[in-house]
């Protein structure tokens, strides 16, 4: 009988798209290895259920959030769930019960879910893998994956997971699309002048950092540098950005893309946030100026900056046009690119998705 894997994850305008995208990457490799995979997702504003179905997966849709229901305050991101944890557990459990077979694995990638929810679902599944980045709540799981490069990672989960939980920590387990591992070995470190820049702040650029960075770049008057700008087709800022770049032949707009890998491979410098794309950029040796857009990104950015893997210039509410201008100008006119790019490539090889799928499909034994 084929391995049965169920993913519980969401996307929304508040959550962003990164959780769903990394789960899709893992799901694709699991299917290639013969697993049967399905998703359970709530229909938030900005959900990606249609995209998941386009990728060939069954999606069991939970109802859109009830705006009149009382919001919980625990854990920190509880409001992102769109229901109480108990309601979500009941709805998720109801889906699992009608699948026809007890799933071997339940993969949970959601900041709003914790040990209470996982404990409620445990009788219905074989084992539980939690994907986390925050280490801010307790979990009841068999495996926990945190792909961040943060000091003393082991200590962050002391008392937050069962004693027999196996921890998968660091970029060694980053869930990148397979194309990143392929390109990692083919692309040499960047060298020479900056000729192409990638601007991408993910699927939840609520503060229009894309437009702010574009304004800073245009003020530098560098028509010899090409710029790729990724902005969601559904973004309310998309029309304004199109007007902003009109008449600038060196600036190229891109809508919803299945992967950023080709654009990252062509770029000499990126400007973006410190979310899940951090590991994609590191894997391809792409130097990046980072502006954090969520509080949970601060610790990640701090540690990557201290290791000289990124240039973190501040949080979204701390940066202004002058700071972005000066940071861009400094990097464009410096000779730091080769050594910076080399450090990035060493930190992440892009093979994490295979390491994790090995554990789920072949090598896992109850400890």
ROTITI-165831 format. One line per 8 residues: their letters; for each residue z negated, y, x negated of N, C-alpha, C, CB. Coordinates in steps of 0.1 Angstrom, whole numbers, m for minus. Glycine has a CB too. Layout:
% residues N
a	Z:Y:X:Z:Y:X:Z:Y:X:Z:Y:X  ... $
This chain:
% residues 367
xxxxxxxx	0:m12:m8:0:0:0:0:12:m9:m12:0:10  8:22:m5:9:35:m13:m4:43:m13:21:43:m8  m6:50:m24:m18:59:m25:m16:70:m14:m19:65:m39  m27:72:m6:m27:82:4:m35:94:m1:m33:77:17  m29:106:m1:m35:118:m5:m33:129:5:m30:123:m19  m44:136:9:m44:147:18:m49:160:11:m53:144:31  m42:171:12:m46:183:7:m51:193:18:m34:190:m1  m63:199:15:m68:209:24:m68:222:16:m82:206:30 $
xxxxxxxx	m59:231:20:m57:244:13:m51:254:22:m49:242:0  m52:267:19:m46:277:27:m40:288:19:m57:283:36  m31:295:25:m26:308:20:m27:318:31:m11:307:15  m29:331:27:m29:342:36:m28:355:29:m43:342:44  m27:366:36:m26:379:29:m38:382:21:m23:390:39  m50:377:25:m62:379:17:m63:369:6:m74:378:26  m60:356:9:m62:345:m1:m51:346:m12:m61:332:6  m39:350:m8:m27:349:m17:m20:335:m16:m32:351:m31 $
xxxxxxxx	m11:332:m25:m3:320:m24:m7:310:m35:11:324:m25  m15:314:m44:m17:305:m56:m23:292:m53:m25:312:m66  m32:291:m44:m38:278:m41:m28:268:m36:m50:280:m31  m20:272:m26:m10:264:m20:0:260:m31:m3:270:m9  4:269:m39:15:266:m49:11:256:m59:19:279:m56  m2:257:m64:m6:247:m74:m8:233:m67:m19:251:m81  m12:233:m55:m13:220:m48:1:214:m45:m20:222:m34  10:222:m42:24:217:m41:29:211:m54:34:229:m37 $
xxxxxxxx	26:217:m65:30:212:m78:24:198:m80:26:221:m90  11:196:m78:5:183:m79:10:173:m69:m11:185:m78  12:178:m57:17:169:m47:31:164:m50:18:176:m33  40:172:m56:53:168:m60:53:156:m70:61:179:m66  44:158:m80:43:147:m90:37:134:m84:34:152:m102  27:136:m75:22:124:m69:32:116:m61:10:128:m60  41:124:m54:51:117:m46:61:110:m55:59:128:m37  64:116:m66:73:109:m76:67:96:m81:76:119:m88 $
xxxxxxxx	54:95:m81:47:83:m85:44:73:m73:35:86:m92  50:76:m62:49:67:m51:38:70:m40:46:54:m56  31:81:m42:20:84:m32:26:90:m19:11:94:m39  18:89:m9:21:95:4:12:107:6:20:85:16  18:119:8:10:131:7:12:139:20:15:139:m5  2:145:25:3:155:36:m7:166:34:0:147:49  m5:177:41:m13:189:40:m20:192:53:m4:201:35  m32:198:52:m38:204:63:m41:219:60:m52:197:66 $
xxxxxxxx	m35:228:68:m35:242:65:m38:250:78:m22:247:58  m45:261:77:m47:269:89:m36:280:89:m61:276:88  m32:284:101:m21:293:103:m26:307:103:m14:290:117  m31:311:91:m35:325:88:m22:334:88:m42:326:75  m24:347:89:m14:356:87:m10:355:73:m18:371:91  3:352:70:8:350:56:7:335:52:0:358:47  5:326:61:4:312:57:17:307:51:0:303:69  17:295:45:29:290:38:33:276:44:27:289:23 $
xxxxxxxx	29:274:57:32:261:63:47:258:63:26:260:77  55:267:66:69:265:66:75:261:52:77:278:71  70:268:42:74:265:29:70:251:25:68:275:19  58:247:28:53:233:25:63:223:32:39:231:29  66:226:44:75:217:51:89:217:45:76:220:66  94:228:40:107:229:34:107:220:21:110:243:30  95:219:15:94:211:2:93:196:6:82:215:m6  93:192:19:94:178:23:81:172:27:100:171:12 $
xxxxxxxx	70:180:28:57:175:31:53:177:46:46:181:22  46:168:52:40:169:65:29:179:64:36:156:71  29:189:74:18:198:74:11:197:88:23:213:72  m2:195:88:m10:195:100:m16:208:101:m21:183:100  m12:216:111:m16:230:112:m29:232:121:m5:238:119  m39:238:115:m51:242:122:m48:256:128:m63:243:112  m55:258:140:m52:270:147:m55:283:140:m59:271:160  m48:294:143:m50:307:136:m64:311:139:m40:317:142 $
xxxxxxxx	m70:319:130:m84:323:131:m86:330:144:m87:333:120  m98:327:150:m103:334:162:m110:346:158:m112:324:170  m104:358:160:m109:370:156:m123:374:163:m99:381:158  m126:367:174:m138:370:181:m150:362:176:m136:368:195  m147:351:168:m158:342:163:m166:349:153:m152:329:158  m179:346:152:m188:352:142:m184:347:128:m202:349:145  m183:357:119:m180:353:105:m192:349:97:m173:365:98  m191:338:89:m202:334:81:m202:342:68:m200:318:78 $
xxxxxxxx	m213:342:62:m215:349:49:m217:341:37:m227:359:51  m218:328:39:m219:318:28:m209:307:29:m234:313:28  m202:304:18:m202:311:5:m196:324:5:m195:302:m6  m194:330:m7:m190:344:m8:m177:347:m1:m188:348:m23  m167:337:m2:m154:339:5:m153:332:18:m143:334:m5  m164:330:25:m165:323:38:m155:329:48:m179:323:44  m153:342:48:m145:349:58:m130:345:57:m146:364:57  m126:339:45:m113:335:43:m109:323:50:m110:333:28 $
xxxxxxxx	m119:315:56:m116:303:62:m110:305:76:m129:295:63  m114:315:83:m109:317:97:m116:309:107:m95:315:97  m128:303:103:m136:295:112:m149:292:105:m129:281:116  m159:287:112:m171:283:105:m168:270:98:m183:280:115  m176:267:88:m173:255:80:m174:242:89:m183:253:68  m183:242:99:m184:231:107:m172:229:116:m197:232:116  m167:240:122:m155:240:130:m143:235:121:m151:254:135  m142:240:109:m131:235:101:m132:220:97:m130:244:88 $
xxxxxxxx	m145:216:94:m147:202:91:m143:193:103:m162:200:87  m147:197:115:m144:190:127:m129:189:129:m151:196:139  m122:200:127:m107:200:129:m100:192:119:m102:215:129  m105:193:106:m99:186:95:m101:171:97:m104:190:82  m114:167:101:m117:153:104:m109:147:115:m132:152:107  m106:155:125:m98:150:136:m84:147:132:m98:160:148  m79:155:123:m65:152:117:m66:139:109:m60:164:109  m75:138:101:m76:126:92:m78:113:100:m88:128:82 $
xxxxxxxx	m85:114:111:m88:102:119:m75:96:125:m98:105:129  m65:105:127:m53:100:134:m41:97:124:m48:111:144  m45:98:111:m34:95:101:m30:80:101:m39:99:87  m39:72:105:m35:57:105:m41:50:94:m21:56:106  m45:56:83:m51:50:72:m61:59:65:m40:45:62  m72:54:60:m82:62:53:m76:67:40:m95:54:51  m74:80:38:m69:86:26:m77:81:14:m68:101:27  m70:78:3:m77:75:m10:m83:87:m16:m67:68:m20 $
xxxxxxxx	m76:99:m14:m81:111:m20:m80:123:m10:m73:115:m33  m90:131:m9:m89:144:m2:m90:154:m13:m101:145:8  m80:162:m14:m79:173:m25:m82:186:m17:m65:174:m32  m93:193:m22:m97:205:m15:m96:217:m25:m112:204:m11  m88:227:m21:m86:239:m29:m88:251:m20:m71:239:m36  m100:255:m19:m103:266:m10:m117:272:m14:m104:261:5  m117:285:m16:m129:292:m20:m140:293:m9:m126:306:m25  m136:290:3:m145:292:15:m152:279:18:m137:297:27 $
xxxxxxxx	m149:268:11:m154:255:14:m164:250:3:m143:244:16  m175:244:7:m185:240:m2:m190:226:1:m197:250:m3  m202:222:m4:m207:208:m3:m210:204:11:m220:207:m11  m213:214:20:m216:210:34:m203:204:40:m221:222:42  m192:211:39:m179:207:44:m175:193:38:m168:217:42  m176:193:25:m172:180:17:m181:169:21:m173:183:2  m194:171:23:m203:160:27:m199:155:41:m217:165:27  m195:164:50:m191:160:64:m178:152:64:m189:172:72 $
xxxxxxxx	m169:154:54:m157:147:54:m157:134:46:m146:156:48  m167:133:37:m168:122:28:m166:108:35:m181:122:20  m173:105:46:m171:92:53:m157:89:57:m180:91:65  m148:99:58:m135:97:63:m125:94:52:m130:108:71  m129:96:39:m119:95:28:m125:86:17:m116:109:23  m116:82:8:m121:74:m4:m129:83:m14:m109:68:m11  m122:93:m19:m128:101:m29:m123:116:m27:m124:96:m44  m130:125:m33:m127:139:m31:m125:146:m45:m139:146:m24 $
xxxxxxxx	m114:153:m46:m111:162:m58:m112:176:m53:m97:159:m64  m121:184:m59:m122:198:m56:m115:206:m68:m137:202:m55  m107:215:m64:m101:225:m73:m108:238:m72:m85:226:m71  m114:243:m82:m122:255:m81:m119:264:m93:m137:252:m80  m122:277:m91:m121:287:m102:m134:295:m104:m109:296:m100  m143:293:m94:m154:303:m93:m168:298:m98:m156:307:m79  m170:285:m96:m184:279:m100:m195:287:m93:m186:279:m115  m193:291:m81:m203:299:m74:m209:292:m62:m196:312:m69 $
xxxxxxxx	m207:279:m61:m213:272:m49:m214:257:m53:m204:274:m36  m221:250:m45:m223:235:m47:m211:228:m41:m236:231:m41  m208:216:m47:m198:207:m42:m203:193:m42:m185:208:m52  m197:185:m32:m200:171:m31:m187:164:m34:m206:167:m17  m184:161:m46:m171:156:m50:m172:146:m61:m161:167:m54  m161:138:m63:m160:128:m74:m153:134:m86:m152:116:m69  m144:143:m84:m137:150:m95:m138:165:m92:m122:145:m97  m139:173:m102:m138:188:m100:m129:193:m112:m152:195:m101 $
xxxxxxxx	m119:201:m108:m110:207:m117:m111:222:m117:m95:203:m114  m114:228:m129:m114:242:m131:m106:245:m143:m129:248:m132  m94:251:m141:m84:252:m152:m87:264:m161:m71:252:m147  m97:272:m158:m99:284:m165:m104:283:m179:m109:293:m158  m101:292:m188:m105:293:m202:m117:302:m203:m94:297:m211  m129:298:m199:m141:306:m198:m152:299:m207:m146:308:m184  m160:307:m214:m170:302:m223:m180:294:m215:m177:313:m230  m185:283:m221:m196:274:m216:m192:269:m202:m209:282:m215 $
xxxxxxxx	m180:264:m200:m176:259:m187:m185:248:m182:m162:255:m188  m189:239:m190:m197:228:m186:m210:233:m179:m201:219:m197  m216:244:m185:m229:249:m180:m227:255:m167:m234:259:m190  m215:260:m164:m213:267:m151:m215:258:m139:m199:273:m151  m213:245:m141:m214:236:m130:m227:227:m130:m202:227:m130  m236:230:m139:m249:223:m139:m256:226:m125:m257:227:m151  m260:215:m119:m267:216:m106:m258:220:m94:m277:227:m107  m245:221:m96:m235:224:m85:m227:212:m81:m227:236:m90 $
xxxxxxxx	m227:201:m89:m219:189:m85:m228:177:m87:m206:188:m94  m225:166:m81:m233:154:m83:m233:149:m98:m227:142:m74  m243:142:m102:m244:138:m116:m233:129:m120:m257:131:m118  m227:121:m111:m216:113:m115:m202:119:m112:m217:100:m107  m202:132:m109:m189:139:m108:m183:141:m122:m191:153:m101  m170:138:m123:m163:140:m135:m156:154:m135:m152:129:m137  m158:162:m146:m153:175:m147:m140:176:m155:m164:185:m153  m130:182:m150:m118:185:m157:m117:200:m159:m105:179:m149 $
xxxxxxxx	m120:204:m171:m122:218:m174:m112:224:m184:m136:221:m178  m106:235:m181:m98:242:m191:m83:241:m188:m100:237:m204  m75:249:m195:m60:249:m193:m53:236:m196:m54:259:m202  m60:227:m202:m55:213:m204:m52:206:m191:m65:204:m212  m58:211:m180:m56:205:m167:m50:215:m157:m69:201:m161  m44:226:m162:m37:235:m153:m26:229:m146:m32:247:m162  m25:232:m133:m16:225:m124:m3:233:m123:m22:223:m110  5:232:m134:18:240:m134:29:231:m130:20:245:m148 $
xxxxxxxx	40:237:m124:52:230:m121:57:223:m133:62:239:m114  63:211:m132:69:204:m144:78:212:m153:76:192:m139  85:222:m147:94:229:m155:87:237:m167:102:239:m146  74:240:m165:67:247:m175:65:239:m188:54:252:m170  62:226:m186:61:217:m197:74:215:m204:55:203:m193  85:215:m197:98:213:m203:101:226:m211:109:211:m192  99:237:m205:103:250:m212:93:253:m224:102:261:m203  81:248:m223:71:250:m234:76:245:m247:58:243:m231 $
xxxxxxxx	83:234:m247:88:228:m260:101:234:m264:89:213:m259  108:241:m255:121:246:m258:122:261:m262:130:244:m247  111:269:m258:112:283:m260:103:286:m272:107:290:m248  109:292:m282:101:297:m294:93:309:m291:110:299:m306  83:312:m299:75:325:m297:84:337:m297:64:326:m307  81:347:m289:89:359:m288:88:366:m302:84:368:m277  99:373:m305:99:381:m317:109:393:m315:102:373:m330  107:403:m323:116:414:m322:111:424:m312:130:410:m319 $
xxxxxxxx	119:434:m308:115:444:m298:115:438:m284:125:456:m299  108:446:m276:107:442:m262:120:446:m255:95:449:m254  127:436:m250:140:439:m244:140:436:m229:151:430:m250  130:428:m224:130:425:m210:115:424:m205:138:412:m206  112:430:m194:98:429:m189:98:423:m175:92:444:m188  88:415:m172:86:409:m159:74:416:m152:84:394:m160  76:421:m140:65:426:m132:63:417:m120:67:441:m128  51:411:m119:48:402:m108:33:402:m105:54:388:m110 $
xxxxxxxx	29:406:m93:15:405:m90:12:395:m78:10:419:m85  20:385:m77:17:375:m68:20:378:m53:3:370:m69  15:369:m44:19:371:m30:9:380:m22:19:358:m24  m1:386:m29:m11:394:m22:m13:407:m29:m24:386:m20  m3:414:m32:m4:427:m39:m8:438:m29:10:431:m47  m20:438:m25:m24:447:m14:m25:461:m18:m38:442:m9  m27:463:m31:m28:477:m36:m15:483:m42:m39:478:m47  m4:476:m40:9:480:m44:9:483:m59:14:493:m37 $
xxxxxxxx	3:475:m67:3:476:m82:18:475:m87:m5:466:m89  26:468:m80:40:467:m84:46:480:m84:48:457:m74  44:488:m73:50:502:m73:44:511:m83:48:507:m59  31:509:m86:24:518:m95:29:515:m109:9:516:m94  30:502:m113:35:499:m126:50:503:m128:34:484:m129  58:502:m117:72:506:m118:72:521:m121:79:503:m105  64:529:m114:64:544:m116:60:547:m131:54:550:m107  51:539:m137:47:541:m150:58:538:m160:34:533:m154 $
xxxxxxxx	65:527:m157:76:523:m166:87:533:m165:81:509:m162  91:538:m153:102:547:m152:99:560:m159:105:550:m137  86:564:m159:82:577:m166:85:576:m181:68:580:m163  86:564:m187:88:562:m201:102:564:m205:83:548:m205  111:563:m195:125:566:m198:131:556:m208:128:580:m202  131:543:m204:136:532:m214:147:525:m207:124:522:m217  159:531:m205:170:524:m198:175:512:m206:181:534:m196  172:511:m219:176:499:m227:168:487:m225:176:503:m241 $
xxxxxxxx	157:488:m217:148:476:m214:151:472:m199:133:480:m216  154:460:m198:156:454:m184:143:450:m178:166:442:m184  141:452:m165:129:448:m158:132:440:m146:121:461:m154  125:428:m145:126:420:m134:113:422:m125:127:405:m137  115:426:m113:104:429:m104:104:418:m93:105:443:m98  93:411:m91:91:401:m80:83:407:m70:85:388:m86  88:408:m58:81:414:m46:84:405:m34:84:429:m44  74:401:m27:76:393:m15:85:400:m5:63:389:m9 $
xxxxxxxx	94:392:1:103:398:12:94:404:23:112:388:17  83:398:26:74:402:37:64:413:33:67:391:42  64:418:21:55:428:16:58:441:23:56:430:1  48:448:28:50:461:35:55:472:25:38:466:42  53:469:12:58:478:1:72:476:m3:48:477:m11  78:465:1:92:462:m4:102:473:m1:96:449:3  102:479:11:112:490:13:110:502:3:112:495:27  98:505:1:95:517:m8:99:513:m22:80:520:m7 $
xxxxxxxx	97:501:m26:100:497:m40:115:497:m42:95:483:m43  123:493:m31:137:493:m32:142:508:m34:144:487:m19  136:517:m27:139:531:m28:136:536:m42:132:540:m17  124:531:m47:119:536:m60:129:532:m71:106:529:m63  136:521:m70:144:516:m82:159:519:m79:142:501:m84  162:525:m68:176:528:m65:182:537:m76:177:535:m52  194:533:m81:200:540:m92:196:536:m106:198:555:m90  187:527:m107:183:522:m120:189:509:m123:167:522:m122 $
xxxxxxxx	200:508:m130:207:496:m132:200:485:m140:221:498:m138  190:490:m147:182:481:m156:171:474:m149:177:488:m168  168:477:m136:157:471:m128:163:462:m118:148:482:m122  158:450:m118:163:439:m109:152:434:m100:169:428:m117  155:435:m87:145:430:m77:147:416:m73:145:439:m65  136:408:m71:137:394:m67:127:392:m56:134:385:m79  131:385:m46:123:382:m34:115:369:m36:131:381:m21  113:361:m25:106:349:m26:113:339:m35:103:343:m12 $
xxxxxxxx	107:334:m45:113:325:m55:105:312:m55:114:331:m69  113:300:m57:106:287:m58:97:286:m71:116:276:m57  101:293:m81:94:293:m94:97:306:m101:97:281:m102  87:310:m109:89:322:m118:93:318:m132:76:330:m119  94:305:m134:97:300:m148:109:306:m154:98:285:m148  121:307:m148:133:312:m154:131:327:m158:145:311:m145  124:335:m149:122:349:m153:112:350:m164:117:356:m140  102:342:m164:92:342:m175:99:338:m188:80:333:m172 $
xxxxxxxx	108:329:m188:114:324:m200:123:335:m206:123:312:m197  128:344:m198:137:354:m203:130:367:m208:147:358:m192  117:368:m203:110:381:m205:103:380:m219:99:382:m195  101:392:m225:94:394:m237:80:399:m234:101:404:m246  78:405:m222:65:410:m219:63:409:m203:63:425:m224  51:406:m199:49:406:m184:37:415:m181:45:392:m180  37:420:m168:26:428:m163:22:421:m150:30:443:m161  10:417:m149:6:410:m137:m9:409:m136:12:397:m136 $
xxxxxxxx	m14:401:m126:m28:399:m124:m33:387:m132:m31:397:m109  m46:383:m129:m52:372:m137:m54:360:m128:m65:376:m143  m45:357:m119:m46:345:m110:m40:333:m117:m39:348:m97  m34:324:m108:m29:311:m113:m17:313:m122:m26:303:m101  m10:324:m121:2:326:m130:m3:328:m144:10:337:m125  m15:331:m147:m20:333:m161:m16:321:m169:m35:334:m161  m18:309:m164:m15:297:m172:0:294:m174:m22:284:m166  8:298:m164:22:297:m165:27:307:m177:29:301:m152 $
xxxxxxxx	22:319:m177:26:328:m188:21:323:m201:20:342:m185  9:318:m202:4:313:m215:13:301:m220:m11:309:m214  16:292:m211:24:280:m214:37:284:m220:26:272:m202  43:295:m215:56:299:m220:55:310:m231:65:304:m209  43:312:m236:41:322:m247:45:336:m243:49:317:m259  42:340:m231:46:353:m226:35:363:m227:52:352:m212  35:372:m236:24:383:m237:24:390:m224:27:392:m249  11:394:m220:10:400:m207:m1:411:m207:6:389:m196 $
xxxxxxxx	3:422:m201:m7:433:m197:m12:429:m183:0:447:m198  m26:428:m182:m32:423:m170:m40:434:m163:m41:411:m173  m38:435:m150:m46:443:m141:m52:434:m131:m38:455:m134  m65:432:m131:m71:423:m121:m71:428:m107:m86:419:m126  m69:420:m97:m68:424:m83:m79:418:m74:m54:420:m78  m87:409:m80:m98:404:m72:m110:402:m82:m94:390:m66  m122:403:m76:m134:402:m85:m135:389:m92:m146:404:m76  m131:378:m86:m132:365:m93:m122:364:m105:m129:354:m83 $
xxxxxxxx	m113:374:m106:m104:374:m118:m110:380:m130:m91:380:m114  m121:388:m128:m127:396:m139:m131:387:m151:m138:404:m134  m139:376:m148:m144:368:m159:m133:361:m166:m154:357:m153  m123:357:m159:m111:350:m165:m104:360:m174:m101:345:m154  m102:372:m169:m95:382:m177:m103:386:m190:m92:395:m169  m116:387:m188:m125:391:m199:m124:381:m210:m140:392:m194  m124:368:m207:m124:358:m217:m110:356:m224:m128:344:m212  m100:358:m216:m86:357:m221:m84:369:m230:m75:357:m210 $
xxxxxxxx	m89:381:m226:m87:393:m235:m95:391:m248:m92:405:m227  m107:386:m247:m115:384:m259:m109:374:m269:m129:379:m256  m101:365:m264:m94:355:m272:m80:361:m277:m92:342:m265  m77:373:m273:m65:380:m277:m52:373:m271:m63:381:m292  m54:367:m259:m43:361:m252:m37:370:m242:m48:348:m245  m44:380:m237:m38:390:m228:m43:403:m232:m42:387:m213  m37:414:m227:m43:427:m228:m47:432:m214:m32:437:m234  m60:431:m212:m66:434:m199:m70:449:m199:m79:426:m195 $
xxxxxxxx	m63:457:m190:m66:472:m191:m75:476:m179:m53:479:m190  m80:467:m171:m89:471:m161:m86:465:m147:m89:486:m160  m95:468:m138:m94:464:m124:m85:473:m116:m108:462:m117  m80:469:m105:m70:476:m97:m75:490:m93:m67:469:m84  m88:492:m91:m94:505:m87:m98:513:m99:m105:503:m78  m95:508:m112:m99:515:m124:m88:520:m132:m107:505:m132  m76:515:m129:m64:520:m137:m57:531:m130:m55:508:m139  m50:539:m138:m42:550:m132:m29:551:m139:m49:564:m134 $
xxxxxxxx	m20:559:m135:m7:560:m141:m7:562:m156:1:571:m134  m16:571:m161:m16:574:m175:m20:562:m183:m26:586:m178  m30:554:m178:m35:542:m185:m23:532:m186:m47:536:m179  m17:530:m175:m6:520:m175:6:525:m184:0:518:m160  9:538:m184:19:543:m193:16:541:m207:21:558:m190  4:544:m211:0:543:m225:m1:529:m230:m14:550:m228  m5:519:m221:m6:505:m224:8:500:m226:m13:497:m214  17:503:m217:31:499:m219:38:504:m231:39:503:m206 $
xxxxxxxx	36:517:m234:42:523:m245:36:517:m258:39:538:m245  23:514:m258:17:508:m271:24:495:m274:2:507:m269  25:486:m263:30:473:m266:45:474:m269:28:464:m254  53:482:m262:67:483:m265:70:488:m279:73:493:m255  61:496:m284:64:502:m297:56:495:m309:60:517:m297  49:484:m306:41:477:m316:49:466:m321:28:473:m310  44:459:m331:49:447:m337:40:435:m335:52:449:m352  34:435:m323:24:424:m321:30:412:m313:13:430:m312 $
xxxxxxxx	42:413:m309:47:403:m299:47:389:m305:61:407:m295  52:387:m318:53:373:m323:39:366:m324:60:374:m337  30:373:m330:17:366:m332:10:364:m318:8:374:m341  11:374:m309:6:373:m296:12:361:m288:8:386:m288  25:360:m288:32:349:m281:28:336:m287:47:352:m283  27:335:m300:23:322:m306:9:318:m302:23:324:m322  0:327:m301:m14:323:m296:m13:318:m282:m23:335:m297  m5:324:m274:m4:320:m260:1:306:m259:5:330:m252 $
xxxxxxxx	11:303:m266:17:289:m265:8:278:m269:30:289:m273  m1:281:m278:m10:271:m283:m21:268:m273:m17:275:m296  m24:277:m264:m35:276:m255:m32:267:m243:m39:289:m250  m19:265:m239:m16:257:m227:m3:250:m229:m16:266:m215  m3:236:m228:10:229:m230:17:225:m217:7:216:m238  12:228:m206:19:226:m193:18:212:m188:33:230:m195  11:203:m195:10:189:m191:m2:185:m182:10:180:m203  m9:195:m178:m21:193:m170:m18:185:m157:m28:206:m167 $
xxxxxxxx	m7:188:m151:m4:182:m138:m2:167:m140:9:188:m132  3:162:m151:4:148:m154:m9:142:m157:14:146:m165  m18:149:m164:m31:144:m167:m39:141:m154:m39:153:m176  m38:151:m145:m46:150:m132:m39:139:m124:m46:163:m125  m26:138:m123:m20:128:m114:m23:114:m120:m5:130:m113  m24:113:m133:m28:100:m139:m41:95:m134:m28:101:m155  m51:105:m134:m64:101:m129:m64:97:m115:m74:113:m131  m56:104:m107:m56:101:m92:m49:88:m89:m49:112:m85 $
xxxxxxx	m39:84:m97:m30:73:m94:m33:60:m102:m16:77:m96  m37:62:m114:m38:50:m123:m52:47:m129:m28:51:m134  m58:57:m135:m69:55:m145:m82:57:m139:m67:64:m156  m83:62:m126:m97:65:m121:m105:53:m118:m95:74:m109  m117:53:m123:m127:42:m120:m140:49:m116:m129:32:m132  m146:44:m106:m159:50:m102:m169:47:m113:m164:43:m89  m176:58:m117:m186:57:m128:m199:53:m123:m187:71:m135 $
